[in-house]
């Protein structure tokens, strides 16, 4: 199947992580031009070294709403031809609710959920004018199952799902498709830190008895970003090895 994404401009947040890197590599292989963002200038320069000068690089601090609104508007003004947006960036600050500090709650909600509002609000007007666009959010299996110690994270990721469904309804007649991908346990620097007992406990919940690859998420994102998915909107696609079947 051909995804036919050549020369399309795509904004990907959280491109330096495991899934983010796989997304970036997949879309570059599909001949897209990528807008990379980071709240850290050193990380931004590292991205430039890895992916080269044919792409675009912007400072974007998802934790600071005022700075985010200003800088995402700059990106929108300078790149009115963005056709694909993938909100992949996320953070965790785990704690049981009785011990969770306000800043742990606020930081996760700001980065994982509120940033989606600011980014989409700035990018989608150009998509409406151009009469085309694809928006993909990366949520999580735990948005559906819950997870002890992650009330902030699960709230942010389930909030994305409700938000994207409403947005999909708002722009369904504008040739803009809005969908989400909910990964389960994916091989990453985070999962590599798990000890054998932890890995075994997780594997017991996964019928396929293995963690997924970041590329499993990237391939699905390619499909959803292509015209092959033109009649799909407001949906959440699960990539979890059977851990949760809905």
Order of alpha helices (4+ residues) and beta strands (2+ residues): beta-alpha-beta-alpha-beta-alpha-beta-alpha-alpha-beta-alpha-alpha-beta-alpha-alpha-beta
